[in-house]
Amino acid sequence: MAVLTIKDLSFSYPEEKDNALHSINLEIDEGEFVVLLGQSGCGKSTLLKQIKREIAPHGQLIGEIFYRDTPIHLIEAQLKSSEIGIVLQNPENQIVTDKVWHELAFGLENLGLETHTIRRRVAEMANFFGIQQWFRQSTIDLSGGQKQLLNLASVMVMQPSLLLLDEPTSQLNPIAASEFMTMLRKLNEELGLTILIAEHRLEEVLPMASRVIVMEKGTVIYNGKPRNLLQGLPHGHAMIKALPSAMRIYHSLGGMIDSPLTIKEGRQYLQEMDIENDRIEDEVLHEKQEIVLEAKDVAFRYVKDGQDILRYFNIKVYEGEFLSVIGGNGTGKSTALKVLSGLLKPYRGQVFLNGRKINKYTNTELYQKNMAVLPQDPTVLFVEKKVSQELQTTAKMAGSISKIEQIIELFGLGGLLERHPFDLSGGEQQKLAIAKLLLLNPRILLLDEPTKGLDAHAKQSLAETLQVLQKHGVTILMVTHDIEFSAQYSDRCALFFDGQIISNDPPRKFYSGNTFYTTAAHRMTRKIFDNAITCEDVVKLCKKADKVASG
C-alpha cells in the first residue's frame, strides 16, 4: 500500500522563472527505505518540505500530494504532525526546550495527551535510543551527534508512519553519522517505519535503501534499485562521483552490472582480482614556509568555573598551506577556530597572526585585510533579502565589484540571484556563504565544515577554487567531518582530541594509520594496498597490477 503518492507536482518560488519542482510523480510504499539523491539545488529539500506542509516555502504549487489516499492539505493538523515526522540538517534548529526530557515530551504535550501516556512513551523512547544516561542534561550541553539523535527520538515518540530526513548527518563526525544511520536501519527493519531521506553521504545509507530516486533540475531522472544506478544514470553523470567508494572503483575498472555497494562487497571484489600488495608513493614534503597563524599553550573555557574546552592547544599554520582538522562532535574544534580568528579570547596563552598578537589587531585589520571566517551556520552571514544583494553589499565593502560575475559563475549562483537566502537549500546556502567570503579577498580562510550540504560536483568546484587561492598565497585552515575531502585535497591533516591537537601528518601518512577516522577506500583496501586513501589511489594500483599481470 502506498503511504505517499505524489501526482504531477510542480512548484516555483516567487519571482522565479524556472520551476524548482517539475511534474513529479512518485509512490512510496509502506515500509520502504527510499534514498533521494541529486546535486545541490536539484529540488530534494523543496520536495521534502512540500510533504511536511508546516515548513513548506512560499510559492506557486501545482499538483497534489496524497497521504494514504487522502490529499495532504485535507488531513487534520494534529494527525499530520504526528503521522509525518521530519529531521532536518542542523541539529540546533529543531531543539526547542532546555532539557532532554522536556524535548522528548514537548510534542506529546502539544497533542494534549495524558501525563501517564507521555511519561510511558518518553521512557520507552529514551531506553530505545540509549538516552537514559543524559536524560536530565541541558540540551545546550549535548554534542552534535547527541542533538541529532535527540531530534530523531523526539520525532519517533510521536509514533509517525512516515519519516522524512533532510541531510541529517551533514554536521556529524563519521562515528556519530554511522551510529545515526544504524538507528535508521533499526527503525526501518524492526518497526517497519517508512523512510524517505535526502542525503549526500552515501557510503552507509545507499546499502540500506530498498529504492533510490535521483533528481536533476526539479525532475526525477532515476527511480530504481541501488545496484542498478550505474546502468540507470546517463554516461559520465556528475552523481557517479558521489556514489559509495565500492561503486566508484567498480565503475572506474569497467564494471556496470550488479555493482558492489558496501565496504565488505568492495573488498571481496578486489580480493577476487588476486592483487599483490602494493603502495602509492608518499607525498613529497615541501619545505615549510613562514608561520602565518599560531596558537601557543592556549586555554579557553566558556564559564569561569567550568571545564576547559581548549587546554594546552598548540598549532602552527604555514603560509599557503591547506590544513584540515578532524575530530569528534562537541570536542572543541569550532571553539578553536573562533579563538584562532580572534572571535573568542583565551584566558591563557596567545594567538599570533603574522608574528603579532591577534588582540593587537583592529577588527577592520583582521576581517577586511587578513582573514575571513565561515561559521558552522552559514545563515548568520546573510543580512539581505536577495542573493544578488548579499553579493553586491559584500563586494562594495571589499572593493571587488569586478569579481561578482566570476564568483556567480564559479558557484553556480546565476539561477538563485532573486531568491531569498533563507529559501535556499543547505548546499546552496553554503555556496553563497563561501562566495561572500571570497569577495573579501582574504589572505587566510578559516572554514568550519565548508563541504556541509554540498554534492560531489560542488565539492570538486570548491576544491579547485581553494587550490587556485593557494597558488596565490592564500592560507586555508579547515575544520571538517568530511574525511574524503580532507584526504584528497589537504596538504596536512590534524586530529583534535581532549582540547588539543594530538597529531598531524600529510594526508596519506595520517589516514593510513587510522582505523575509524579514515577513508572508505582505505578501509576497503587495508592489507591489500598499504597506503591507498582515495578511490583514485585504488584504481591506479589496480590498473598497475593488471598491466603487470598482462605484460
C-alpha positions in Angstrom: 0.0 0.0 0.0 1.2 3.5 -0.9 1.9 5.7 2.2 2.7 8.6 0.0 1.5 9.4 -3.5 2.7 12.5 -5.5 0.9 13.4 -8.7 2.1 15.9 -11.3 3.7 18.1 -8.6 5.3 21.3 -9.7 6.5 24.2 -7.6 8.1 27.6 -8.3 9.5 30.2 -5.8 8.2 33.8 -6.0 9.7 35.8 -8.9 11.4 32.6 -10.3 11.0 31.8 -14.0 12.1 28.1 -13.7 10.3 25.6 -11.5 12.1 24.2 -8.5 10.0 21.0 -9.0 8.6 20.0 -12.3 5.9 17.3 -12.9 7.0 15.0 -10.1 5.1 11.6 -9.9 6.1 9.2 -7.2 4.7 6.5 -4.9 6.3 5.5 -1.6 5.1 2.2 -0.3 4.7 1.1 3.3 8.0 0.0 4.9 10.3 1.3 2.1 13.6 2.9 2.8 14.0 5.4 -0.1 17.1 7.5 -0.6 16.7 10.8 -2.5 19.8 11.8 -4.4 20.8 14.8 -6.5 23.1 17.8 -6.8 22.6 20.8 -4.5 19.6 22.8 -5.8 18.0 19.8 -7.6 14.8 20.1 -5.5 15.3 17.4 -2.8 14.8 19.8 0.1 11.9 21.6 -1.6 10.2 18.3 -2.2 10.5 17.1 1.4 9.2 20.5 2.7 6.1 20.2 0.4 5.4 16.8 2.0 5.8 18.4 5.5 3.4 21.3 4.8 4.1 23.1 8.1 7.5 24.1 6.8 6.7 24.4 3.0 8.2 27.5 1.4 6.0 30.2 -0.1 5.4 29.9 -3.8 3.1 28.5 -6.5 2.2 24.8 -6.1 0.5 22.7 -8.8 -0.4 19.1 -8.4 -1.3 17.0 -5.4 0.3 15.0 -2.6 -1.7 12.2 -1.0 -1.0 10.6 2.4 -2.8 7.2 2.5 -5.0 8.2 -0.4 -6.1 11.5 1.3 -5.0 14.9 -0.1 -2.4 16.0 2.4 -3.8 19.5 2.8 -7.1 18.0 3.9 -5.6 16.0 6.8 -6.2 17.4 10.3 -3.1 19.3 11.5 -2.8 17.3 14.7 -2.8 14.0 12.8 -0.4 15.3 10.2 2.1 16.5 12.8 2.2 13.0 14.5 1.9 10.8 11.4 4.6 12.6 9.3 7.9 13.3 11.1 10.9 15.2 9.8 14.6 15.6 10.9 16.5 18.5 9.3 20.1 19.2 8.6 21.1 21.4 11.5 20.7 19.6 14.9 20.4 23.0 16.7 17.4 24.3 14.7 14.9 21.6 15.8 15.6 21.7 19.5 13.1 24.0 21.3 13.4 23.3 25.0 16.3 23.4 27.5 16.2 19.9 28.9 16.5 16.5 27.1 13.5 15.0 28.9 11.3 18.0 28.1 12.4 17.9 24.4 11.1 14.3 24.3 7.8 15.2 25.9 7.2 18.5 24.1 5.4 17.2 21.0 3.2 14.9 23.1 2.3 17.8 25.4 1.2 19.8 22.3 -1.0 16.9 21.3 -2.7 17.1 24.6 -2.0 13.5 25.7 -2.5 12.4 29.3 0.6 12.7 31.6 0.9 8.9 32.2 0.8 8.3 28.5 3.5 10.9 27.9 5.7 9.5 30.6 5.4 6.0 29.3 6.2 6.9 25.7 9.1 9.1 26.8 10.6 6.4 29.0 10.3 3.8 26.2 11.9 6.1 23.6 14.7 7.1 25.9 15.5 3.5 26.5 15.3 2.5 22.8 17.7 5.3 21.8 20.0 4.9 24.8 19.3 8.4 26.1 18.7 7.5 29.7 22.3 8.4 30.7 21.9 12.0 29.6 18.1 12.2 30.1 18.3 15.2 32.5 21.1 17.1 30.8 20.6 20.5 29.3 20.2 20.3 25.5 22.8 23.1 25.1 25.5 20.8 26.6 24.9 17.9 24.1 27.3 17.1 21.3 26.1 17.4 17.7 25.6 13.7 17.4 23.5 13.6 20.6 21.4 16.5 19.5 20.6 14.9 16.2 19.8 11.6 18.0 17.5 13.6 20.3 15.8 15.2 17.3 15.1 11.7 15.9 13.9 10.4 19.2 11.6 13.4 19.7 10.0 12.7 16.3 9.7 9.0 16.9 8.0 9.4 20.3 5.0 10.8 18.2 4.8 7.3 16.6 4.9 8.5 13.0 4.2 6.3 10.0 6.4 8.3 7.6 9.8 9.7 8.5 11.4 12.4 6.3 15.1 13.3 6.7 17.0 16.1 5.0 20.8 15.6 5.2 20.6 14.5 8.8 24.3 13.5 9.1 25.8 16.6 7.3 27.2 18.0 10.6 28.1 14.7 12.3 31.6 13.1 12.5 32.0 9.7 10.9 31.4 7.7 14.0 28.2 9.7 15.1 26.9 9.5 11.5 27.4 5.8 11.4 25.5 5.4 14.7 22.7 7.6 13.4 22.4 5.5 10.2 22.4 2.3 12.2 19.4 3.6 14.2 17.6 4.4 11.0 18.1 0.9 9.8 16.8 -0.4 13.1 13.7 1.7 12.9 13.0 0.5 9.3 13.7 -3.2 9.9 12.3 -3.6 13.4 9.3 -1.2 13.3 8.6 -1.2 9.6 8.9 2.6 9.5 8.7 4.1 6.1 11.7 6.4 5.5 12.4 9.0 2.8 15.9 10.5 3.2 17.7 13.1 1.2 21.5 12.6 1.7 24.9 13.4 0.1 27.0 11.0 2.3 26.1 7.7 0.6 28.7 5.2 1.9 26.3 3.8 4.6 22.9 4.9 3.5 22.8 3.5 0.0 23.3 -0.1 1.0 20.2 0.3 3.3 18.0 1.6 0.6 15.2 -0.5 -1.0 15.0 2.1 -3.7 16.9 5.2 -4.9 15.4 8.3 -6.6 17.7 10.7 -8.4 16.6 14.2 -9.1 18.0 16.8 -11.5 16.7 20.3 -12.1 13.4 19.5 -10.3 12.7 16.3 -12.1 13.2 12.6 -11.4 15.8 11.0 -13.7 16.2 7.6 -12.0 13.8 5.6 -9.8 15.0 2.0 -9.1 17.3 -0.3 -7.2 20.7 0.9 -5.8 22.7 -1.7 -7.6 21.4 -0.6 -11.0 22.4 3.0 -10.5 25.5 2.8 -12.8 23.3 1.5 -15.6 20.4 3.9 -14.9 22.4 7.2 -14.8 23.5 8.8 -18.0 27.1 8.1 -19.1 29.5 10.4 -17.2 26.8 11.9 -15.0 28.0 14.1 -12.1 26.3 11.9 -9.5 28.6 9.0 -10.2 31.3 10.9 -8.3 29.0 10.9 -5.3 28.4 7.1 -5.1 29.9 4.9 -2.5 33.6 4.1 -2.9 33.0 0.5 -3.9 30.7 1.5 -6.7 33.1 4.2 -8.0 36.1 1.9 -8.0 34.0 -0.8 -9.7 32.8 1.7 -12.3 36.3 3.0 -13.0 37.5 -0.5 -13.6 34.9 -1.1 -16.2 32.0 -2.6 -14.1 28.4 -1.7 -14.8 26.1 -4.6 -13.7 25.4 -5.8 -10.1 27.8 -3.3 -8.5 29.2 -3.8 -5.0 27.6 -1.4 -2.5 29.4 -1.9 0.8 33.0 -1.8 2.0 32.7 -5.6 2.5 31.5 -6.2 -1.0 34.1 -3.9 -2.5 36.8 -5.7 -0.6 35.6 -9.1 -1.8 35.6 -7.7 -5.4 39.2 -6.6 -5.1 40.4 -9.8 -3.4 38.9 -11.9 -6.3 41.2 -9.9 -8.6 44.2 -11.6 -6.7 46.2 -8.4 -6.5 49.6 -8.4 -4.8 50.2 -5.9 -2.0 51.4 -2.5 -3.4 51.6 1.1 -2.3 51.3 4.6 -3.6 54.4 6.8 -3.4 54.3 9.0 -0.4 53.7 12.8 -0.7 56.7 14.9 -1.4 57.1 17.1 1.7 57.6 20.7 0.7 59.9 22.9 2.7 57.7 24.7 5.3 57.0 28.4 4.7 56.6 31.2 7.1 54.2 30.7 10.0 51.2 33.0 9.5 48.9 31.8 12.3 49.9 30.2 15.6 48.5 29.3 18.9 50.8 28.8 21.9 49.6 26.9 25.0 46.1 28.3 24.6 43.4 27.5 27.2 39.8 28.5 26.9 36.5 27.9 28.8 33.1 29.4 28.3 32.3 29.6 32.0 34.7 30.9 34.7 34.4 27.8 36.9 33.6 25.4 34.0 35.8 22.8 32.3 38.5 23.8 29.7 37.3 23.4 26.1 40.9 24.1 24.9 43.8 23.0 27.1 47.5 23.4 26.0 46.2 24.0 22.5 49.1 24.5 20.1 49.0 24.8 16.3 51.2 26.3 13.6 49.6 27.1 10.2 52.1 27.9 7.4 51.7 30.4 4.6 49.9 29.0 1.5 49.1 25.6 3.0 45.7 23.8 3.3 45.5 22.3 6.8 42.4 20.3 7.9 41.5 19.4 11.4 39.2 16.5 12.2 37.7 15.1 15.5 34.5 14.2 17.3 31.4 16.3 17.7 31.5 18.6 20.7 35.2 18.3 21.3 36.0 22.0 20.7 37.1 22.2 17.1 34.8 25.1 16.3 35.8 26.8 19.5 39.4 26.5 18.5 38.6 28.2 15.1 36.9 31.1 16.9 39.9 31.6 19.2 42.3 31.5 16.2 40.1 34.1 14.4 40.0 36.4 17.4 36.3 36.0 18.0 36.9 34.4 21.4 39.6 35.4 23.9 41.6 32.6 25.7 42.3 33.0 29.4 45.8 31.6 29.0 48.2 31.5 26.1 48.4 33.6 23.0 47.4 33.6 19.3 49.7 35.2 16.8 48.9 36.4 13.3 52.0 37.1 11.2 54.0 37.1 14.4 51.9 39.7 16.1 49.4 39.1 18.9 46.0 38.8 17.4 44.5 41.1 20.1 46.6 43.9 18.8 44.7 44.0 15.5 41.6 46.1 15.0 38.5 44.4 13.6 39.0 46.1 10.3 42.6 44.9 10.0 41.6 41.4 11.0 38.4 40.8 8.9 38.8 43.1 5.9 42.6 42.8 5.3 43.7 39.4 6.7 41.1 36.7 7.3 37.6 35.5 6.5 35.7 33.1 8.7 33.0 30.6 7.6 30.9 29.7 10.6 29.1 26.3 11.1 25.8 28.0 10.4 26.2 30.0 7.1 22.9 31.8 7.6 24.4 34.1 10.2 26.3 35.8 7.3 23.1 36.7 5.5 21.7 40.2 6.0 19.9 40.9 2.7 16.6 39.8 1.1 18.1 38.6 -2.1 21.2 36.6 -3.1 22.2 39.3 -5.5 22.1 41.9 -2.8 24.2 39.7 -0.5 27.0 39.6 -3.1 26.8 43.2 -4.1 26.9 44.5 -0.5 30.0 42.4 0.3 31.7 43.3 -3.0 31.2 47.1 -2.4 32.6 46.8 1.1 35.7 45.0 -0.2 36.1 46.9 -3.4 35.7 43.7 -5.5 32.7 44.5 -7.7 34.5 43.3 -10.8 34.7 39.8 -9.3 31.0 39.3 -8.8 30.2 37.7 -12.2 33.2 35.4 -11.9 32.1 34.3 -8.4 28.5 33.8 -9.6 29.6 31.5 -12.4 32.1 29.7 -10.2 29.5 28.7 -7.6 26.5 28.3 -10.0 24.5 31.0 -8.3 23.1 32.5 -11.6 19.6 31.0 -11.1 19.4 32.0 -7.5 20.0 35.7 -7.6 16.4 36.7 -7.0 15.9 34.1 -4.3 15.8 34.9 -0.5 18.9 33.4 1.1 16.7 31.6 3.6 14.8 29.9 0.8 17.9 28.2 -0.5 18.8 24.6 0.2 21.6 23.9 2.8 24.1 23.3 0.0 23.1 26.5 -1.8 23.4 28.5 1.4 26.9 27.1 1.9 27.9 28.1 -1.6 26.6 31.6 -1.1 28.4 32.0 2.2 31.7 30.9 0.7 31.2 33.1 -2.3 30.7 36.1 0.0 33.9 35.3 1.8 36.0 35.1 -1.4 34.7 38.5 -2.4 36.6 39.8 0.7 40.0 38.8 -0.8 41.2 37.2 2.4 44.8 36.1 3.0 43.7 33.4 5.5 40.5 31.4 5.2 39.1 29.7 8.3 36.4 27.3 7.3 34.1 25.4 9.7 32.5 22.5 7.8 32.7 24.1 4.3 31.5 21.0 2.4 28.4 20.5 4.6 25.4 20.0 2.3 27.5 20.1 -0.9 27.2 17.5 -3.6 30.2 15.8 -5.1 30.3 18.3 -8.1 30.1 21.3 -5.8 32.8 19.9 -3.6 35.1 19.5 -6.6 34.4 23.0 -7.7 35.2 24.3 -4.2 38.4 22.3 -4.1 39.5 23.7 -7.4 38.8 27.2 -6.1 40.8 26.6 -2.9 43.7 25.3 -5.0 43.7 28.4 -7.1 43.7 30.6 -4.0 46.6 28.6 -2.6 48.6 29.3 -5.7 48.1 33.0 -4.9 49.4 32.5 -1.4 46.1 32.2 0.5 46.3 30.0 3.6 43.4 27.7 4.4 42.5 26.2 7.8 39.5 23.9 7.7 37.6 22.1 10.5 35.7 19.2 9.0 34.0 15.9 9.3 34.4 15.2 5.6 37.3 12.8 5.7 37.2 12.0 2.0 37.6 15.7 1.1 40.3 16.2 3.7 42.2 13.2 2.4 42.1 14.3 -1.2 42.8 18.0 -1.0 44.7 18.9 2.2 48.4 19.4 2.5 48.4 18.4 6.2 45.8 16.8 8.5 45.5 17.0 12.2 43.5 15.2 14.9 41.8 17.2 17.6 41.1 15.4 20.9 40.8 16.4 24.6 41.1 20.1 23.9 44.3 20.0 21.8 46.0 18.8 18.6 47.4 15.4 19.3 48.9 14.5 15.9 49.4 15.9 12.4 50.8 14.5 9.2 50.5 14.6 5.4 47.1 13.0 4.4 48.5 9.7 3.2 50.5 9.0 6.3 47.8 10.4 8.6 44.8 8.4 7.2 46.8 5.2 6.6 47.4 5.0 10.3 43.8 5.3 11.4 41.1 2.7 11.9 37.8 4.7 12.0 39.0 8.2 11.1 40.0 7.2 7.7 38.5 7.0 4.2 36.2 4.3 2.8 38.9 3.5 0.2 41.5 2.8 2.9 39.1 0.7 5.0 38.3 -1.3 1.8 41.9 -1.9 0.8 43.6 -2.3 4.2 46.2 -5.2 3.9 45.5 -5.3 0.1 47.3 -1.9 -0.5 49.5 -0.3 2.1 48.5 3.3 1.9 45.7 3.9 -0.7 43.4 6.5 0.8 41.3 7.7 -2.2 39.3 5.9 -4.9 41.8 7.2 -7.4 44.7 5.6 -5.5 42.9 2.2 -5.6 42.1 2.4 -9.3 45.7 3.4 -10.1 47.1 0.4 -8.2 44.5 -2.0 -9.7 45.4 -0.9 -13.2 49.1 -1.1 -12.4 48.7 -4.7 -11.2 46.6 -5.6 -14.2 49.3 -4.1 -16.5 52.0 -6.1 -14.7 49.9 -9.3 -14.9 49.2 -9.0 -18.6 52.7 -7.7 -19.6 
